[in-house]
Structure formats: C-alpha cells, structure tokens
Amino acid sequence: MSETAEKPRGPDRPAWRNWLRIAISVVLLAFVFSQIDLSKTGQLLASARPDLTVLAVLVALAGRFFAAFRWYLLVHGKNVEVTFPRILRLTFVSNFLGFFLPGSIGVEVTRVYGMSRTTADLALSFSSVVVERALGMIALAAMALIGLALAPPGIPPEFSVLAWLGFGLGLAGSVAIMNPTFRRWFDWLLSPRLMHPIRKRLHKFYACLDDYKAQPVLMFWSMTAAAFATLFRIVPAVLCAWALNVDVTFVHLLIFIPMRAFWSQIPISIGGLGLNELGFIVLFGLVGASADQAVSFSLMLYAVTMVISLPGAWLYVRGGLSPARGERLTPQR
C-alpha cells in the first residue's frame, strides 16, 4: 500500500467523551501520586534490572504475535483468503490505538472496524472478535481460580466468590447467546421497523457464531491457544516484579493480572491509565507491598506495553488501520 493512499477513518465519537476520560485519568493519577513518594517510585524504576526488563519486553512481544495467531485461527477458519500478515498488522495497529481509547473495549472496537474493512464482512469481524475475547476471558478467569485455589496468604476469601461469579457469568453469557430462546427474545426487542437493519445484521452475527459452534476442532484449538496465551500475560508481569525486586509471588500474580484484565474493560479512562495504578495499590497492599512498589510495577507494565506497541504506530503512519479499499477481501460463506 502506498504512503499516499487514503487512510480509513473510524466512526466519529463526541469529543466531550474523550475529554471526560482524559479528565478521569488525570484525577485518578493525581490521587495515586498523592498516596506515594514520587522520588522513591522514581528510584525504584531507575534501579530496575535492564536484563529482566528487556526479557519482559521480548516475552510480551512474543505474546502479541501469539495473540494475532489466535485471532487468525478464528478468522482464517471462516475466510481462507485472510492472511496472517494482515491479522498481525491489524493486531499491532489496534493495540497502539488502544492507548488513546477507553479501556480495552476501544481496542476491540478498532479490531472489528479494521477487520470489517479488510474482509467486507462485519458479521465475521464482530463474531471472531467476540469469540476470541470470550475464550480469552474464560481462560484468564480459570487462571485466577487456579491462583485462588492455591490459597496464597493475604487474599480475602471474598475474592474467590467474585472470581467464581465472574467465571459463571462469562459461561452463562456464552451459553445464552447460543440459545435459541434467548435469540427469539432479543429478536422480539428488535421487532420495531426502525430496528430491522440492526436485526438483519444480528442474524448474520448469529450465523457466524453457529458456524463456529459447528467446528469443534477449531474451537478446541482456539480454547487451547487462549489458555496458553495467559502465560504471555503472566510471565512479563513476573519479570517486571523481579526487575523491580517487588516482593510479590507468582501465585499472587496469577490472581492480580487477570483482575487487571477485567477492570481494564471499564471504559472510563484512557488506556486504563490511573485505573490500573489505583487497582494495583489496593491489591499489592493485601500482600504487604508498598504503594510505591505497586505504582512502579504498574508503570513498568504500562511502559512494556507501550514499547511493544511502537510497531503499530509505525504501521498506522504508513498505511492507516486497514488495507486500501481496492485490497478488501470478499466475504465467504
């Protein structure tokens, strides 16, 4: 794609929402910084071991490639013309744009939009992202439950109740969306004439989900990949903790990192900035770590994520979110 090609634009959003999320991030960060010793936090970050920091970046970068492969499995299973380089490019670009969007939900919206421009098939784009995200969340919840089952010290028993509740709601939601009764009820809600365009697209989405349900081998390998992908979230966090000499165990991070993934879904801040730091102060305080250590750990994870997103910035400047209109693929059924 030439550098002069027209770059696709995403759907317009009210500017006040973005300013509100920026303001919330600023307020949260101001509160966090009022609870810590900034000089001590800076010293912790400056004393981080460079070898472990670089290793954390490399593992996280490998995780980004693996995340693209997971998504590729789901999309390629429905449209064989979709190539891994296309998926990899969109994965990097969407994660870069996610730094400027609300929570991690903004990343998923960008992925759906970019893939729909690539495949000319909104139903496939949306269903592949939904299935990939659902499998990933179930795998993370299972990882948190494993950590809680090991009964690490300092973790309140209420965490187990919340983890099981979240796991159950995720499974229930996945089952409900596949259930014909639920679909008929939802169709009834969309029965007014003005809702017919949405209803038509929803039926295409259901058809894509049913196609996935009819491919048990594909779903098995996708679930296996989702379970394995949790390591690419946990291991960089462990390496960051080691690099900063933060006294938090691997078992604790089995719980904390999935919890971070869940609260980052809340679209109230820009890229989770401020929300992550505040959450880690609370969680690390349960195991005796200081607020300075919690914030330095959170900022280091944020920096690692930013570094591995730099290729996405370069790709976006070169060609935008998705291929030019002339390169779009035709939907397959």
VEXTI-840269 format. One line per 3 residues: number of its first residue (from 1); for each residue x, y, z of C-alpha. Coordinates in steps of 0.1 Angstrom, whole numbers, plus 2048, in hexadecimal, padded with zeros to 3 digits. Example, Ala and Ser with C-alpha at 12.3 -4.5 7.8 and 13.67 -1.06 7.14 Angstrom:
2
1 = 87B:7D3:84E ~ 889:7F5:847
***
This chain:
333
1 = 800:800:800 ~ 80E:822:7F6 ~ 814:83C:810
4 = 7FD:854:7FE ~ 7DF:83D:7FF ~ 7C1:849:812
7 = 7C0:83F:836 ~ 7A0:831:843 ~ 78E:844:85E
10 = 77C:834:87B ~ 759:83E:886 ~ 757:861:894
13 = 754:864:8BA ~ 749:882:8CE ~ 768:895:8D8
16 = 75A:89C:8FB ~ 75C:876:903 ~ 781:875:8FC
19 = 787:894:910 ~ 773:885:92D ~ 788:866:92D
22 = 7A8:87A:92B ~ 79C:88E:949 ~ 794:86E:95C
25 = 7B7:860:955 ~ 7C7:880:961 ~ 7B2:880:981
28 = 7BA:85C:988 ~ 7DF:861:982 ~ 7DF:880:998
31 = 7CF:86C:9B4 ~ 7E8:84F:9AF ~ 806:867:9B0
34 = 7F9:877:9D0 ~ 7FB:855:9E0 ~ 81F:84D:9D7
37 = 842:85B:9DA ~ 84A:866:9B7 ~ 86F:867:9BC
40 = 86F:843:9CA ~ 859:837:9AE ~ 872:847:995
43 = 88F:836:9A7 ~ 87E:814:9A4 ~ 878:818:97F
46 = 89C:825:97A ~ 8AA:807:98C ~ 897:7ED:978
49 = 8AE:7D2:96A ~ 8B2:7D8:945 ~ 8B7:7B3:93C
52 = 895:7A9:94B ~ 885:7C8:93C ~ 890:7C0:919
55 = 885:79B:91E ~ 863:7A8:929 ~ 860:7BC:909
58 = 86A:79E:8F4 ~ 851:787:904 ~ 836:7A1:902
61 = 83E:7A6:8DD ~ 83C:780:8D7 ~ 81B:782:8E8
64 = 80F:79C:8CF ~ 819:784:8B2 ~ 807:768:8C3
67 = 7E8:77D:8C9 ~ 7E7:784:8A4 ~ 7EA:75F:89D
70 = 7CD:757:8B4 ~ 7B7:770:8A1 ~ 7C4:763:87F
73 = 7B8:740:888 ~ 795:74C:88D ~ 793:763:86E
76 = 7A6:74C:856 ~ 78E:730:860 ~ 772:744:850
79 = 785:757:834 ~ 7A3:746:826 ~ 7AE:765:813
82 = 7B7:776:834 ~ 7DC:774:839 ~ 7F0:774:859
85 = 803:794:850 ~ 7E2:7A7:84D ~ 7D7:79B:86F
88 = 7F9:7A3:87E ~ 7F9:7C6:870 ~ 7D6:7CD:87D
91 = 7DE:7BF:89F ~ 7FC:7D6:8A3 ~ 7EA:7F5:896
94 = 7CA:7EF:8AB ~ 7DF:7EA:8CA ~ 7F2:80B:8C3
97 = 7D1:81E:8BE ~ 7C5:80E:8DE ~ 7DC:826:8F2
100 = 7C5:842:8E7 ~ 7A4:830:8EC ~ 78E:828:90A
103 = 79A:809:91C ~ 7A1:7E9:907 ~ 77E:7EB:8F8
106 = 78B:805:8E1 ~ 7A5:7EC:8D4 ~ 789:7D3:8CB
109 = 774:7EE:8B9 ~ 793:7F7:8A5 ~ 799:7D3:89C
112 = 776:7CD:891 ~ 776:7ED:87C ~ 797:7E6:86C
115 = 78F:7C1:864 ~ 76D:7CA:855 ~ 77F:7E2:83D
118 = 798:7C6:834 ~ 77E:7AA:830 ~ 75F:7BE:826
121 = 74D:7A8:83F ~ 742:7B9:85F ~ 732:79A:86D
124 = 751:785:86A ~ 767:7A1:878 ~ 750:7A7:896
127 = 74B:782:89D ~ 770:779:89B ~ 779:795:8B4
130 = 75D:78B:8CB ~ 766:766:8CB ~ 78B:76E:8CF
133 = 785:786:8EC ~ 76C:76E:8FD ~ 785:751:8FB
136 = 7A1:767:908 ~ 78C:774:926 ~ 781:750:92F
139 = 7A6:746:92F ~ 7B0:763:944 ~ 794:75C:95D
142 = 79F:738:95F ~ 7C3:744:966 ~ 7B7:75A:982
145 = 7A3:73D:991 ~ 7C2:727:990 ~ 7D5:742:9A2
148 = 7BA:745:9BC ~ 7B8:720:9C0 ~ 7DD:720:9CB
151 = 7D2:736:9E9 ~ 7ED:751:9E8 ~ 7F1:765:A08
154 = 7E0:786:A0B ~ 7C4:780:9F2 ~ 7A1:786:A01
157 = 789:768:9FC ~ 770:780:9EB ~ 788:780:9CC
160 = 77F:75B:9C6 ~ 75A:763:9C7 ~ 75F:780:9AE
163 = 775:76A:997 ~ 75C:74E:996 ~ 740:767:990
166 = 753:777:973 ~ 75C:755:965 ~ 737:749:967
169 = 72A:769:957 ~ 742:765:93A ~ 737:742:934
172 = 713:74B:938 ~ 716:767:91F ~ 727:751:906
175 = 70C:736:909 ~ 6F0:750:908 ~ 6FC:75F:8E7
178 = 6FB:73D:8D8 ~ 6D9:735:8E6 ~ 6BB:737:8CD
181 = 6A3:743:8E8 ~ 6BA:760:8F1 ~ 6BD:769:8CD
184 = 698:769:8C7 ~ 693:77F:8E6 ~ 6AE:797:8D9
187 = 69E:797:8B6 ~ 67D:7A1:8C6 ~ 68E:7BF:8D6
190 = 69A:7C9:8B3 ~ 679:7C3:8A2 ~ 670:7E8:89C
193 = 675:7F2:878 ~ 691:80B:880 ~ 6A5:7EE:88F
196 = 6A4:7D8:870 ~ 6C6:7E1:862 ~ 6D6:7D8:884
199 = 6C1:7B8:886 ~ 6CE:7AE:863 ~ 6F2:7B3:86D
202 = 6EC:7A0:88E ~ 6DF:782:87B ~ 6FF:782:866
205 = 713:783:887 ~ 6FF:766:895 ~ 706:752:875
208 = 72C:758:87A ~ 729:74C:89E ~ 717:72D:893
211 = 732:726:879 ~ 74C:728:896 ~ 736:711:8AB
214 = 735:6F8:88E ~ 75C:6F7:88D ~ 765:6E6:8AE
217 = 789:6DF:8A3 ~ 78F:704:89C ~ 77F:70E:8BD
220 = 794:6F5:8D0 ~ 7B4:702:8C2 ~ 7A9:726:8C7
223 = 7A1:71E:8EC ~ 7C3:70D:8F0 ~ 7D4:72C:8E0
226 = 7C0:743:8F8 ~ 7CC:72E:916 ~ 7F0:72F:90A
229 = 7ED:754:903 ~ 7E8:75C:928 ~ 80D:754:92D
232 = 816:771:916 ~ 803:787:92F ~ 810:778:94F
235 = 835:773:946 ~ 83D:798:93C ~ 82C:7A3:95D
238 = 842:78B:971 ~ 861:797:95F ~ 858:7BB:967
241 = 853:7B3:98B ~ 875:7A2:98C ~ 885:7BF:97A
244 = 877:7D7:994 ~ 87E:7BF:9B1 ~ 85A:7C1:9BB
247 = 850:7A8:9D5 ~ 832:798:9C4 ~ 830:773:9BC
250 = 828:761:99B ~ 807:754:9AB ~ 7FC:777:9B4
253 = 802:783:990 ~ 7ED:766:984 ~ 7D0:778:995
256 = 7DA:79D:991 ~ 7E1:79D:96B ~ 7BF:78D:962
259 = 7AF:7A6:979 ~ 7C1:7C2:967 ~ 7B4:7B4:946
262 = 791:7B5:953 ~ 791:7D8:962 ~ 7A2:7E6:943
265 = 781:7DE:930 ~ 771:7FC:942 ~ 771:818:928
268 = 776:835:940 ~ 79A:83E:93A ~ 7B3:841:91D
271 = 7C5:820:919 ~ 7BE:817:93D ~ 7D6:831:949
274 = 7D0:83A:96D ~ 7B7:81D:972 ~ 7D3:803:970
277 = 7E9:815:989 ~ 7CD:81A:9A2 ~ 7C3:7F5:99E
280 = 7E7:7E9:9A4 ~ 7EA:7FE:9C3 ~ 7CC:7EC:9D2
283 = 7D7:7C9:9C7 ~ 7FC:7CD:9D0 ~ 7F2:7DB:9F2
286 = 7E1:7BA:9FA ~ 802:7A8:9F8 ~ 817:7C2:A0B
289 = 826:7D4:9ED ~ 828:7FA:9EF ~ 815:812:9D9
292 = 836:81D:9C9 ~ 83E:7FA:9BE ~ 81A:7F5:9B1
295 = 81C:815:99C ~ 83F:80E:98F ~ 834:7EB:985
298 = 815:7F9:973 ~ 828:814:961 ~ 842:7FB:956
301 = 827:7E3:948 ~ 819:802:936 ~ 83B:80B:928
304 = 840:7E7:91C ~ 81E:7E7:90B ~ 826:809:8FB
307 = 848:7FD:8EE ~ 839:7DE:8DD ~ 81E:7F4:8CD
310 = 837:80A:8BB ~ 836:7F4:89C ~ 811:7FB:89B
313 = 818:821:89B ~ 830:81D:87D ~ 817:807:86A
316 = 7FB:81F:870 ~ 80F:83D:864 ~ 819:829:845
319 = 7F6:81C:83B ~ 7DB:823:854 ~ 7C5:80A:866
322 = 7BE:7F2:849 ~ 7C7:7EC:824 ~ 7BB:803:809
325 = 798:7FD:7FC ~ 7A5:7EC:7DD ~ 7B6:7D1:7F2
328 = 797:7C7:805 ~ 78E:7A3:806 ~ 76D:795:7FC
331 = 758:784:817 ~ 756:75E:815 ~ 739:749:820
***
